[in-house]
Amino acid sequence: MSTTPASHRPLLRPEDLWPRIVSTTRNALASGALQPIATDCRTLEHQGIPFQVRLLGRAHLKDERTKRERPRAAPFNPFENPEPDMVVGEPSPTHVCLLNKFNVVEHHLLLVTRVFEEQESLLTAADFEALALCMSGLDGLAFYNSGEMAGASQRHKHLQLIPPLGPEGLRAPVEKLLSPPPARGPTTTLPTLGFLHAVTGLGAWENSPQKDGARMLEAYQSLMAALGMGEPLPPYNLLATRDWMLLVPRACAETHGINVNAMGFAGSLLVKTPEQLQKLQELGPLEILRQVTRPAPPGAP
């Protein structure tokens, strides 16, 4: 990461975020720095959730096979010195906002710590304050993959934020189960999911990074407590909007060759082959999610 003091550069304001995303995307596409992944997207309704299922394009699948056949290079941290064309701005002195280089969803943002922290680290007040500022500028879906087993591809701590996935204005397909959103404070579960998780409401969004970030940190800590999660932390996925937060402990990274990250629990799954798509259709998306998580406790609501 650049060593230039963050205080020497103006910080992002919520109202400037979307114009910066659009202009940075345009320039990064023109320079070739941004390399979107082509997919064929379809909707698969399962138990009231309109799951989005994306099938990887053939050209990208061929590239993936070629990469696997090459000798493994030394680990590389793309967040240490990010490509200038990918930098949207700095939401806080502790974080940098980047475009996701290999995005499946358009305008996919990464919120990366300026100083290296492990992806398995606890999320902090600084993480949520930076995220809250960006969520004030983009009312979308935020998520976090804690560790490789939860779908993280990089060790350097980074949260993610994407525009609403829809349909019908939903920020995530799973939001069908969260209308109206739960109340702030108590934690609860969504019986339809059928695996171990906890969810809570965030209350009214105030467009104050400090207040909204503090409320998100409080919700995160209450969800972890409700699930009995302590040090060392198990792998987990976290999802949040301005209204609610959902935490899912993980049991494994994939099933039937289908890798699942936080987007899967939002209602968006990526498959690499027609065979994987067929298996997903046979089992149903929720069964795929149940196979990579822990079972809900007996008698859970």
ChimeraX commands (.cxc) that place a marker at each C-alpha (Angstrom):
marker #1 position 0.00,0.00,0.00 radius 0.5
marker #1 position 1.24,3.51,-0.78 radius 0.5
marker #1 position 3.09,5.14,2.11 radius 0.5
marker #1 position 1.85,8.65,1.27 radius 0.5
marker #1 position 0.02,9.86,4.40 radius 0.5
marker #1 position -3.74,9.60,3.95 radius 0.5
marker #1 position -4.15,12.96,5.68 radius 0.5
marker #1 position -2.47,14.62,2.66 radius 0.5
marker #1 position -5.30,13.56,0.35 radius 0.5
marker #1 position -8.98,14.52,0.52 radius 0.5
marker #1 position -11.22,11.74,1.79 radius 0.5
marker #1 position -14.21,10.48,-0.15 radius 0.5
marker #1 position -17.58,11.98,0.62 radius 0.5
marker #1 position -20.74,9.85,0.25 radius 0.5
marker #1 position -22.15,12.12,-2.45 radius 0.5
marker #1 position -18.97,11.76,-4.50 radius 0.5
marker #1 position -18.76,7.97,-4.33 radius 0.5
marker #1 position -21.07,6.99,-7.20 radius 0.5
marker #1 position -19.66,9.51,-9.72 radius 0.5
marker #1 position -16.17,8.29,-8.79 radius 0.5
marker #1 position -17.21,4.65,-9.26 radius 0.5
marker #1 position -18.60,5.41,-12.71 radius 0.5
marker #1 position -15.60,7.45,-13.89 radius 0.5
marker #1 position -13.04,5.01,-12.43 radius 0.5
marker #1 position -14.85,2.08,-14.07 radius 0.5
marker #1 position -14.87,3.84,-17.44 radius 0.5
marker #1 position -11.16,4.63,-17.26 radius 0.5
marker #1 position -10.18,1.20,-15.94 radius 0.5
marker #1 position -12.07,-0.53,-18.75 radius 0.5
marker #1 position -10.36,1.70,-21.31 radius 0.5
marker #1 position -6.90,0.97,-19.91 radius 0.5
marker #1 position -7.53,-2.76,-19.52 radius 0.5
marker #1 position -6.95,-2.66,-15.76 radius 0.5
marker #1 position -10.53,-3.78,-15.10 radius 0.5
marker #1 position -11.27,-7.24,-16.49 radius 0.5
marker #1 position -14.92,-8.22,-15.99 radius 0.5
marker #1 position -15.80,-11.91,-15.99 radius 0.5
marker #1 position -18.50,-12.81,-18.51 radius 0.5
marker #1 position -21.33,-14.97,-17.18 radius 0.5
marker #1 position -24.76,-16.16,-18.25 radius 0.5
marker #1 position -27.20,-15.19,-15.47 radius 0.5
marker #1 position -30.53,-16.87,-14.78 radius 0.5
marker #1 position -33.05,-16.90,-11.93 radius 0.5
marker #1 position -33.76,-20.09,-9.97 radius 0.5
marker #1 position -36.64,-19.76,-7.50 radius 0.5
marker #1 position -36.22,-21.90,-4.38 radius 0.5
marker #1 position -38.43,-21.73,-1.29 radius 0.5
marker #1 position -39.44,-18.14,-1.96 radius 0.5
marker #1 position -35.94,-16.84,-2.78 radius 0.5
marker #1 position -35.26,-15.77,-6.41 radius 0.5
marker #1 position -31.66,-17.02,-6.52 radius 0.5
marker #1 position -29.40,-15.61,-9.21 radius 0.5
marker #1 position -27.24,-18.32,-10.77 radius 0.5
marker #1 position -24.36,-17.29,-13.00 radius 0.5
marker #1 position -22.63,-19.73,-15.34 radius 0.5
marker #1 position -19.02,-18.86,-16.09 radius 0.5
marker #1 position -18.27,-17.99,-19.72 radius 0.5
marker #1 position -16.31,-20.59,-21.71 radius 0.5
marker #1 position -13.41,-18.24,-22.45 radius 0.5
marker #1 position -12.82,-17.53,-18.77 radius 0.5
marker #1 position -13.14,-21.21,-17.87 radius 0.5
marker #1 position -10.39,-21.98,-20.39 radius 0.5
marker #1 position -8.20,-19.27,-18.79 radius 0.5
marker #1 position -8.78,-20.83,-15.37 radius 0.5
marker #1 position -7.64,-24.25,-16.60 radius 0.5
marker #1 position -4.51,-22.73,-18.14 radius 0.5
marker #1 position -3.65,-21.00,-14.86 radius 0.5
marker #1 position -3.99,-24.26,-12.92 radius 0.5
marker #1 position -1.53,-25.96,-15.29 radius 0.5
marker #1 position 1.17,-23.31,-14.75 radius 0.5
marker #1 position 3.76,-23.66,-11.95 radius 0.5
marker #1 position 2.60,-21.85,-8.82 radius 0.5
marker #1 position 4.15,-18.43,-8.35 radius 0.5
marker #1 position 5.03,-16.91,-4.99 radius 0.5
marker #1 position 2.03,-15.39,-3.15 radius 0.5
marker #1 position 1.19,-11.93,-4.48 radius 0.5
marker #1 position -0.73,-9.22,-2.62 radius 0.5
marker #1 position -2.56,-7.03,-5.18 radius 0.5
marker #1 position -3.70,-4.70,-2.38 radius 0.5
marker #1 position -0.21,-3.75,-1.20 radius 0.5
marker #1 position 0.33,-1.36,-4.12 radius 0.5
marker #1 position -3.00,-1.23,-5.97 radius 0.5
marker #1 position -3.11,-0.29,-9.63 radius 0.5
marker #1 position -3.82,3.47,-9.80 radius 0.5
marker #1 position -6.57,2.94,-12.37 radius 0.5
marker #1 position -8.45,0.75,-9.89 radius 0.5
marker #1 position -8.47,3.23,-6.99 radius 0.5
marker #1 position -11.85,4.90,-6.40 radius 0.5
marker #1 position -10.68,6.88,-3.36 radius 0.5
marker #1 position -10.14,6.79,0.38 radius 0.5
marker #1 position -13.23,6.68,2.60 radius 0.5
marker #1 position -11.12,7.02,5.75 radius 0.5
marker #1 position -7.47,7.33,6.84 radius 0.5
marker #1 position -7.40,3.55,7.43 radius 0.5
marker #1 position -8.98,2.20,4.22 radius 0.5
marker #1 position -8.79,2.48,0.45 radius 0.5
marker #1 position -11.70,1.83,-1.91 radius 0.5
marker #1 position -10.84,-0.13,-5.07 radius 0.5
marker #1 position -12.71,-1.67,-7.97 radius 0.5
marker #1 position -12.74,-5.46,-7.97 radius 0.5
marker #1 position -10.43,-6.25,-10.89 radius 0.5
marker #1 position -12.19,-9.47,-11.92 radius 0.5
marker #1 position -15.78,-8.47,-11.27 radius 0.5
marker #1 position -18.82,-10.59,-11.98 radius 0.5
marker #1 position -21.20,-7.85,-10.79 radius 0.5
marker #1 position -20.71,-4.38,-12.27 radius 0.5
marker #1 position -19.35,-1.65,-9.96 radius 0.5
marker #1 position -18.11,-4.16,-7.36 radius 0.5
marker #1 position -16.07,-2.36,-4.68 radius 0.5
marker #1 position -13.36,-3.56,-2.29 radius 0.5
marker #1 position -12.62,-1.73,0.98 radius 0.5
marker #1 position -9.03,-2.60,1.82 radius 0.5
marker #1 position -7.06,-1.77,4.96 radius 0.5
marker #1 position -4.10,0.49,4.21 radius 0.5
marker #1 position -1.94,-1.47,6.66 radius 0.5
marker #1 position -1.88,-5.24,6.19 radius 0.5
marker #1 position -4.26,-7.19,8.42 radius 0.5
marker #1 position -5.20,-10.84,8.09 radius 0.5
marker #1 position -8.57,-11.56,6.47 radius 0.5
marker #1 position -9.46,-13.77,9.45 radius 0.5
marker #1 position -9.06,-10.82,11.85 radius 0.5
marker #1 position -12.00,-9.47,13.78 radius 0.5
marker #1 position -13.75,-6.58,12.09 radius 0.5
marker #1 position -13.16,-3.30,13.90 radius 0.5
marker #1 position -14.76,0.09,14.46 radius 0.5
marker #1 position -12.47,1.47,11.71 radius 0.5
marker #1 position -13.65,-1.21,9.26 radius 0.5
marker #1 position -17.31,-0.45,9.88 radius 0.5
marker #1 position -16.82,3.31,9.80 radius 0.5
marker #1 position -15.20,3.12,6.35 radius 0.5
marker #1 position -17.92,0.73,5.21 radius 0.5
marker #1 position -20.70,2.93,6.57 radius 0.5
marker #1 position -19.40,5.95,4.68 radius 0.5
marker #1 position -19.45,3.99,1.42 radius 0.5
marker #1 position -22.90,2.56,2.18 radius 0.5
marker #1 position -24.17,6.13,2.63 radius 0.5
marker #1 position -23.08,6.74,-0.96 radius 0.5
marker #1 position -24.21,3.36,-2.32 radius 0.5
marker #1 position -27.31,1.73,-0.81 radius 0.5
marker #1 position -26.28,-1.79,-1.76 radius 0.5
marker #1 position -25.09,-5.06,-0.25 radius 0.5
marker #1 position -21.92,-5.26,1.86 radius 0.5
marker #1 position -20.22,-8.55,2.67 radius 0.5
marker #1 position -17.13,-10.12,4.19 radius 0.5
marker #1 position -15.54,-13.52,3.60 radius 0.5
marker #1 position -13.56,-14.38,6.73 radius 0.5
marker #1 position -10.89,-16.79,5.56 radius 0.5
marker #1 position -10.27,-19.11,2.62 radius 0.5
marker #1 position -12.92,-21.59,3.76 radius 0.5
marker #1 position -15.46,-18.75,3.61 radius 0.5
marker #1 position -14.51,-17.85,0.03 radius 0.5
marker #1 position -11.74,-15.27,0.55 radius 0.5
marker #1 position -9.15,-15.27,-2.23 radius 0.5
marker #1 position -6.76,-12.77,-0.59 radius 0.5
marker #1 position -5.22,-12.70,2.90 radius 0.5
marker #1 position -5.18,-8.88,3.09 radius 0.5
marker #1 position -8.30,-7.76,4.95 radius 0.5
marker #1 position -10.99,-6.39,2.65 radius 0.5
marker #1 position -14.73,-5.86,2.87 radius 0.5
marker #1 position -16.86,-5.71,-0.26 radius 0.5
marker #1 position -19.80,-3.63,-1.46 radius 0.5
marker #1 position -21.96,-4.07,-4.55 radius 0.5
marker #1 position -25.00,-2.25,-5.97 radius 0.5
marker #1 position -28.42,-3.85,-5.39 radius 0.5
marker #1 position -28.72,-7.28,-7.01 radius 0.5
marker #1 position -32.49,-7.13,-7.38 radius 0.5
marker #1 position -35.00,-8.19,-8.49 radius 0.5
marker #1 position -37.76,-5.74,-7.60 radius 0.5
marker #1 position -35.34,-3.31,-6.00 radius 0.5
marker #1 position -34.00,-5.87,-3.53 radius 0.5
marker #1 position -30.41,-5.33,-2.45 radius 0.5
marker #1 position -30.10,-9.13,-2.35 radius 0.5
marker #1 position -32.50,-11.95,-3.30 radius 0.5
marker #1 position -32.45,-13.22,0.32 radius 0.5
marker #1 position -34.07,-9.92,1.31 radius 0.5
marker #1 position -37.36,-11.55,0.28 radius 0.5
marker #1 position -37.16,-13.20,3.72 radius 0.5
marker #1 position -36.30,-9.93,5.49 radius 0.5
marker #1 position -39.31,-7.75,4.74 radius 0.5
marker #1 position -39.94,-5.97,7.00 radius 0.5
marker #1 position -36.38,-5.98,8.38 radius 0.5
marker #1 position -35.90,-7.31,11.92 radius 0.5
marker #1 position -35.79,-4.92,14.85 radius 0.5
marker #1 position -32.52,-3.48,16.07 radius 0.5
marker #1 position -31.03,-5.26,19.08 radius 0.5
marker #1 position -32.44,-8.79,19.31 radius 0.5
marker #1 position -30.93,-11.52,17.15 radius 0.5
marker #1 position -33.13,-14.00,15.33 radius 0.5
marker #1 position -33.07,-16.62,12.57 radius 0.5
marker #1 position -34.78,-17.23,9.22 radius 0.5
marker #1 position -36.37,-20.71,9.40 radius 0.5
marker #1 position -36.38,-21.09,5.61 radius 0.5
marker #1 position -32.59,-21.20,5.49 radius 0.5
marker #1 position -32.21,-24.39,7.52 radius 0.5
marker #1 position -28.59,-23.88,8.60 radius 0.5
marker #1 position -26.80,-22.21,11.50 radius 0.5
marker #1 position -26.92,-18.42,11.25 radius 0.5
marker #1 position -28.08,-15.30,13.05 radius 0.5
marker #1 position -29.61,-12.05,11.82 radius 0.5
marker #1 position -30.44,-8.70,13.38 radius 0.5
marker #1 position -31.76,-5.28,12.38 radius 0.5
marker #1 position -29.70,-2.08,12.28 radius 0.5
marker #1 position -32.41,0.49,12.93 radius 0.5
marker #1 position -32.63,3.81,11.10 radius 0.5
marker #1 position -29.68,4.74,8.87 radius 0.5
marker #1 position -28.36,8.17,9.87 radius 0.5
marker #1 position -25.80,8.90,7.12 radius 0.5
marker #1 position -23.18,9.42,9.82 radius 0.5
marker #1 position -20.16,7.12,9.35 radius 0.5
marker #1 position -19.39,7.26,13.06 radius 0.5
marker #1 position -22.93,6.50,14.27 radius 0.5
marker #1 position -23.80,4.02,11.52 radius 0.5
marker #1 position -20.42,2.30,11.85 radius 0.5
marker #1 position -20.81,2.02,15.63 radius 0.5
marker #1 position -24.28,0.51,15.17 radius 0.5
marker #1 position -22.92,-2.02,12.68 radius 0.5
marker #1 position -20.09,-2.97,15.04 radius 0.5
marker #1 position -22.62,-3.47,17.83 radius 0.5
marker #1 position -24.75,-5.71,15.57 radius 0.5
marker #1 position -21.69,-7.71,14.47 radius 0.5
marker #1 position -20.67,-8.33,18.07 radius 0.5
marker #1 position -24.20,-9.36,19.06 radius 0.5
marker #1 position -24.41,-11.85,16.18 radius 0.5
marker #1 position -21.08,-13.39,17.13 radius 0.5
marker #1 position -22.21,-13.68,20.74 radius 0.5
marker #1 position -25.52,-15.26,19.71 radius 0.5
marker #1 position -23.60,-17.92,17.74 radius 0.5
marker #1 position -21.05,-18.50,20.51 radius 0.5
marker #1 position -18.15,-17.41,18.29 radius 0.5
marker #1 position -14.91,-16.54,20.06 radius 0.5
marker #1 position -11.15,-16.71,19.51 radius 0.5
marker #1 position -9.92,-18.45,17.47 radius 0.5
marker #1 position -12.64,-17.42,15.06 radius 0.5
marker #1 position -14.16,-20.07,12.80 radius 0.5
marker #1 position -14.57,-19.19,9.10 radius 0.5
marker #1 position -17.75,-17.21,8.48 radius 0.5
marker #1 position -19.57,-14.96,6.03 radius 0.5
marker #1 position -21.09,-11.61,6.97 radius 0.5
marker #1 position -23.70,-9.72,4.93 radius 0.5
marker #1 position -25.18,-6.31,5.64 radius 0.5
marker #1 position -27.41,-3.62,4.18 radius 0.5
marker #1 position -28.48,-0.35,5.76 radius 0.5
marker #1 position -31.32,-2.30,7.43 radius 0.5
marker #1 position -30.00,-5.70,8.55 radius 0.5
marker #1 position -26.93,-7.87,9.17 radius 0.5
marker #1 position -26.60,-11.65,8.70 radius 0.5
marker #1 position -23.76,-13.89,9.93 radius 0.5
marker #1 position -23.18,-17.50,8.77 radius 0.5
marker #1 position -20.47,-19.78,10.21 radius 0.5
marker #1 position -18.93,-22.10,7.62 radius 0.5
marker #1 position -18.13,-25.81,7.61 radius 0.5
marker #1 position -16.36,-26.06,4.24 radius 0.5
marker #1 position -15.56,-23.97,1.16 radius 0.5
marker #1 position -17.43,-25.93,-1.52 radius 0.5
marker #1 position -19.68,-28.83,-2.39 radius 0.5
marker #1 position -20.03,-30.69,-5.70 radius 0.5
marker #1 position -17.22,-28.44,-6.98 radius 0.5
marker #1 position -19.35,-25.32,-6.37 radius 0.5
marker #1 position -17.42,-22.76,-4.33 radius 0.5
marker #1 position -19.61,-20.62,-2.05 radius 0.5
marker #1 position -18.75,-17.22,-0.60 radius 0.5
marker #1 position -20.94,-14.60,1.07 radius 0.5
marker #1 position -22.71,-13.87,-2.22 radius 0.5
marker #1 position -24.24,-17.34,-2.07 radius 0.5
marker #1 position -26.04,-16.49,1.18 radius 0.5
marker #1 position -27.22,-13.25,-0.41 radius 0.5
marker #1 position -28.87,-15.39,-3.08 radius 0.5
marker #1 position -26.26,-15.26,-5.87 radius 0.5
marker #1 position -24.25,-18.35,-6.86 radius 0.5
marker #1 position -21.54,-18.86,-9.48 radius 0.5
marker #1 position -21.05,-22.20,-11.24 radius 0.5
marker #1 position -18.22,-23.02,-13.62 radius 0.5
marker #1 position -19.70,-25.79,-15.78 radius 0.5
marker #1 position -23.09,-26.93,-17.13 radius 0.5
marker #1 position -22.67,-30.04,-14.96 radius 0.5
marker #1 position -22.44,-27.91,-11.82 radius 0.5
marker #1 position -25.49,-25.95,-12.97 radius 0.5
marker #1 position -27.42,-29.18,-13.40 radius 0.5
marker #1 position -26.44,-30.38,-9.92 radius 0.5
marker #1 position -27.50,-27.02,-8.46 radius 0.5
marker #1 position -30.86,-27.31,-10.19 radius 0.5
marker #1 position -31.34,-30.88,-8.96 radius 0.5
marker #1 position -30.53,-30.15,-5.32 radius 0.5
marker #1 position -31.74,-26.56,-5.10 radius 0.5
marker #1 position -29.60,-23.58,-4.00 radius 0.5
marker #1 position -30.57,-23.85,-0.33 radius 0.5
marker #1 position -29.36,-27.45,-0.18 radius 0.5
marker #1 position -26.00,-26.34,-1.62 radius 0.5
marker #1 position -25.79,-23.69,1.12 radius 0.5
marker #1 position -26.72,-26.22,3.79 radius 0.5
marker #1 position -23.90,-28.51,2.68 radius 0.5
marker #1 position -21.22,-25.82,3.29 radius 0.5
marker #1 position -22.57,-24.65,6.66 radius 0.5
marker #1 position -23.38,-26.12,10.05 radius 0.5
marker #1 position -26.85,-27.52,10.71 radius 0.5
marker #1 position -29.33,-25.43,12.62 radius 0.5
marker #1 position -29.68,-26.61,16.23 radius 0.5
marker #1 position -32.65,-28.88,16.99 radius 0.5
marker #1 position -35.75,-26.90,17.83 radius 0.5
marker #1 position -34.43,-23.69,16.27 radius 0.5
marker #1 position -37.26,-21.43,15.08 radius 0.5
marker link #1:1,2 radius 0.2
marker link #1:2,3 radius 0.2
marker link #1:3,4 radius 0.2
marker link #1:4,5 radius 0.2
marker link #1:5,6 radius 0.2
marker link #1:6,7 radius 0.2
marker link #1:7,8 radius 0.2
marker link #1:8,9 radius 0.2
marker link #1:9,10 radius 0.2
marker link #1:10,11 radius 0.2
marker link #1:11,12 radius 0.2
marker link #1:12,13 radius 0.2
marker link #1:13,14 radius 0.2
marker link #1:14,15 radius 0.2
marker link #1:15,16 radius 0.2
marker link #1:16,17 radius 0.2
marker link #1:17,18 radius 0.2
marker link #1:18,19 radius 0.2
marker link #1:19,20 radius 0.2
marker link #1:20,21 radius 0.2
marker link #1:21,22 radius 0.2
marker link #1:22,23 radius 0.2
marker link #1:23,24 radius 0.2
marker link #1:24,25 radius 0.2
marker link #1:25,26 radius 0.2
marker link #1:26,27 radius 0.2
marker link #1:27,28 radius 0.2
marker link #1:28,29 radius 0.2
marker link #1:29,30 radius 0.2
marker link #1:30,31 radius 0.2
marker link #1:31,32 radius 0.2
marker link #1:32,33 radius 0.2
marker link #1:33,34 radius 0.2
marker link #1:34,35 radius 0.2
marker link #1:35,36 radius 0.2
marker link #1:36,37 radius 0.2
marker link #1:37,38 radius 0.2
marker link #1:38,39 radius 0.2
marker link #1:39,40 radius 0.2
marker link #1:40,41 radius 0.2
marker link #1:41,42 radius 0.2
marker link #1:42,43 radius 0.2
marker link #1:43,44 radius 0.2
marker link #1:44,45 radius 0.2
marker link #1:45,46 radius 0.2
marker link #1:46,47 radius 0.2
marker link #1:47,48 radius 0.2
marker link #1:48,49 radius 0.2
marker link #1:49,50 radius 0.2
marker link #1:50,51 radius 0.2
marker link #1:51,52 radius 0.2
marker link #1:52,53 radius 0.2
marker link #1:53,54 radius 0.2
marker link #1:54,55 radius 0.2
marker link #1:55,56 radius 0.2
marker link #1:56,57 radius 0.2
marker link #1:57,58 radius 0.2
marker link #1:58,59 radius 0.2
marker link #1:59,60 radius 0.2
marker link #1:60,61 radius 0.2
marker link #1:61,62 radius 0.2
marker link #1:62,63 radius 0.2
marker link #1:63,64 radius 0.2
marker link #1:64,65 radius 0.2
marker link #1:65,66 radius 0.2
marker link #1:66,67 radius 0.2
marker link #1:67,68 radius 0.2
marker link #1:68,69 radius 0.2
marker link #1:69,70 radius 0.2
marker link #1:70,71 radius 0.2
marker link #1:71,72 radius 0.2
marker link #1:72,73 radius 0.2
marker link #1:73,74 radius 0.2
marker link #1:74,75 radius 0.2
marker link #1:75,76 radius 0.2
marker link #1:76,77 radius 0.2
marker link #1:77,78 radius 0.2
marker link #1:78,79 radius 0.2
marker link #1:79,80 radius 0.2
marker link #1:80,81 radius 0.2
marker link #1:81,82 radius 0.2
marker link #1:82,83 radius 0.2
marker link #1:83,84 radius 0.2
marker link #1:84,85 radius 0.2
marker link #1:85,86 radius 0.2
marker link #1:86,87 radius 0.2
marker link #1:87,88 radius 0.2
marker link #1:88,89 radius 0.2
marker link #1:89,90 radius 0.2
marker link #1:90,91 radius 0.2
marker link #1:91,92 radius 0.2
marker link #1:92,93 radius 0.2
marker link #1:93,94 radius 0.2
marker link #1:94,95 radius 0.2
marker link #1:95,96 radius 0.2
marker link #1:96,97 radius 0.2
marker link #1:97,98 radius 0.2
marker link #1:98,99 radius 0.2
marker link #1:99,100 radius 0.2
marker link #1:100,101 radius 0.2
marker link #1:101,102 radius 0.2
marker link #1:102,103 radius 0.2
marker link #1:103,104 radius 0.2
marker link #1:104,105 radius 0.2
marker link #1:105,106 radius 0.2
marker link #1:106,107 radius 0.2
marker link #1:107,108 radius 0.2
marker link #1:108,109 radius 0.2
marker link #1:109,110 radius 0.2
marker link #1:110,111 radius 0.2
marker link #1:111,112 radius 0.2
marker link #1:112,113 radius 0.2
marker link #1:113,114 radius 0.2
marker link #1:114,115 radius 0.2
marker link #1:115,116 radius 0.2
marker link #1:116,117 radius 0.2
marker link #1:117,118 radius 0.2
marker link #1:118,119 radius 0.2
marker link #1:119,120 radius 0.2
marker link #1:120,121 radius 0.2
marker link #1:121,122 radius 0.2
marker link #1:122,123 radius 0.2
marker link #1:123,124 radius 0.2
marker link #1:124,125 radius 0.2
marker link #1:125,126 radius 0.2
marker link #1:126,127 radius 0.2
marker link #1:127,128 radius 0.2
marker link #1:128,129 radius 0.2
marker link #1:129,130 radius 0.2
marker link #1:130,131 radius 0.2
marker link #1:131,132 radius 0.2
marker link #1:132,133 radius 0.2
marker link #1:133,134 radius 0.2
marker link #1:134,135 radius 0.2
marker link #1:135,136 radius 0.2
marker link #1:136,137 radius 0.2
marker link #1:137,138 radius 0.2
marker link #1:138,139 radius 0.2
marker link #1:139,140 radius 0.2
marker link #1:140,141 radius 0.2
marker link #1:141,142 radius 0.2
marker link #1:142,143 radius 0.2
marker link #1:143,144 radius 0.2
marker link #1:144,145 radius 0.2
marker link #1:145,146 radius 0.2
marker link #1:146,147 radius 0.2
marker link #1:147,148 radius 0.2
marker link #1:148,149 radius 0.2
marker link #1:149,150 radius 0.2
marker link #1:150,151 radius 0.2
marker link #1:151,152 radius 0.2
marker link #1:152,153 radius 0.2
marker link #1:153,154 radius 0.2
marker link #1:154,155 radius 0.2
marker link #1:155,156 radius 0.2
marker link #1:156,157 radius 0.2
marker link #1:157,158 radius 0.2
marker link #1:158,159 radius 0.2
marker link #1:159,160 radius 0.2
marker link #1:160,161 radius 0.2
marker link #1:161,162 radius 0.2
marker link #1:162,163 radius 0.2
marker link #1:163,164 radius 0.2
marker link #1:164,165 radius 0.2
marker link #1:165,166 radius 0.2
marker link #1:166,167 radius 0.2
marker link #1:167,168 radius 0.2
marker link #1:168,169 radius 0.2
marker link #1:169,170 radius 0.2
marker link #1:170,171 radius 0.2
marker link #1:171,172 radius 0.2
marker link #1:172,173 radius 0.2
marker link #1:173,174 radius 0.2
marker link #1:174,175 radius 0.2
marker link #1:175,176 radius 0.2
marker link #1:176,177 radius 0.2
marker link #1:177,178 radius 0.2
marker link #1:178,179 radius 0.2
marker link #1:179,180 radius 0.2
marker link #1:180,181 radius 0.2
marker link #1:181,182 radius 0.2
marker link #1:182,183 radius 0.2
marker link #1:183,184 radius 0.2
marker link #1:184,185 radius 0.2
marker link #1:185,186 radius 0.2
marker link #1:186,187 radius 0.2
marker link #1:187,188 radius 0.2
marker link #1:188,189 radius 0.2
marker link #1:189,190 radius 0.2
marker link #1:190,191 radius 0.2
marker link #1:191,192 radius 0.2
marker link #1:192,193 radius 0.2
marker link #1:193,194 radius 0.2
marker link #1:194,195 radius 0.2
marker link #1:195,196 radius 0.2
marker link #1:196,197 radius 0.2
marker link #1:197,198 radius 0.2
marker link #1:198,199 radius 0.2
marker link #1:199,200 radius 0.2
marker link #1:200,201 radius 0.2
marker link #1:201,202 radius 0.2
marker link #1:202,203 radius 0.2
marker link #1:203,204 radius 0.2
marker link #1:204,205 radius 0.2
marker link #1:205,206 radius 0.2
marker link #1:206,207 radius 0.2
marker link #1:207,208 radius 0.2
marker link #1:208,209 radius 0.2
marker link #1:209,210 radius 0.2
marker link #1:210,211 radius 0.2
marker link #1:211,212 radius 0.2
marker link #1:212,213 radius 0.2
marker link #1:213,214 radius 0.2
marker link #1:214,215 radius 0.2
marker link #1:215,216 radius 0.2
marker link #1:216,217 radius 0.2
marker link #1:217,218 radius 0.2
marker link #1:218,219 radius 0.2
marker link #1:219,220 radius 0.2
marker link #1:220,221 radius 0.2
marker link #1:221,222 radius 0.2
marker link #1:222,223 radius 0.2
marker link #1:223,224 radius 0.2
marker link #1:224,225 radius 0.2
marker link #1:225,226 radius 0.2
marker link #1:226,227 radius 0.2
marker link #1:227,228 radius 0.2
marker link #1:228,229 radius 0.2
marker link #1:229,230 radius 0.2
marker link #1:230,231 radius 0.2
marker link #1:231,232 radius 0.2
marker link #1:232,233 radius 0.2
marker link #1:233,234 radius 0.2
marker link #1:234,235 radius 0.2
marker link #1:235,236 radius 0.2
marker link #1:236,237 radius 0.2
marker link #1:237,238 radius 0.2
marker link #1:238,239 radius 0.2
marker link #1:239,240 radius 0.2
marker link #1:240,241 radius 0.2
marker link #1:241,242 radius 0.2
marker link #1:242,243 radius 0.2
marker link #1:243,244 radius 0.2
marker link #1:244,245 radius 0.2
marker link #1:245,246 radius 0.2
marker link #1:246,247 radius 0.2
marker link #1:247,248 radius 0.2
marker link #1:248,249 radius 0.2
marker link #1:249,250 radius 0.2
marker link #1:250,251 radius 0.2
marker link #1:251,252 radius 0.2
marker link #1:252,253 radius 0.2
marker link #1:253,254 radius 0.2
marker link #1:254,255 radius 0.2
marker link #1:255,256 radius 0.2
marker link #1:256,257 radius 0.2
marker link #1:257,258 radius 0.2
marker link #1:258,259 radius 0.2
marker link #1:259,260 radius 0.2
marker link #1:260,261 radius 0.2
marker link #1:261,262 radius 0.2
marker link #1:262,263 radius 0.2
marker link #1:263,264 radius 0.2
marker link #1:264,265 radius 0.2
marker link #1:265,266 radius 0.2
marker link #1:266,267 radius 0.2
marker link #1:267,268 radius 0.2
marker link #1:268,269 radius 0.2
marker link #1:269,270 radius 0.2
marker link #1:270,271 radius 0.2
marker link #1:271,272 radius 0.2
marker link #1:272,273 radius 0.2
marker link #1:273,274 radius 0.2
marker link #1:274,275 radius 0.2
marker link #1:275,276 radius 0.2
marker link #1:276,277 radius 0.2
marker link #1:277,278 radius 0.2
marker link #1:278,279 radius 0.2
marker link #1:279,280 radius 0.2
marker link #1:280,281 radius 0.2
marker link #1:281,282 radius 0.2
marker link #1:282,283 radius 0.2
marker link #1:283,284 radius 0.2
marker link #1:284,285 radius 0.2
marker link #1:285,286 radius 0.2
marker link #1:286,287 radius 0.2
marker link #1:287,288 radius 0.2
marker link #1:288,289 radius 0.2
marker link #1:289,290 radius 0.2
marker link #1:290,291 radius 0.2
marker link #1:291,292 radius 0.2
marker link #1:292,293 radius 0.2
marker link #1:293,294 radius 0.2
marker link #1:294,295 radius 0.2
marker link #1:295,296 radius 0.2
marker link #1:296,297 radius 0.2
marker link #1:297,298 radius 0.2
marker link #1:298,299 radius 0.2
marker link #1:299,300 radius 0.2
marker link #1:300,301 radius 0.2
view
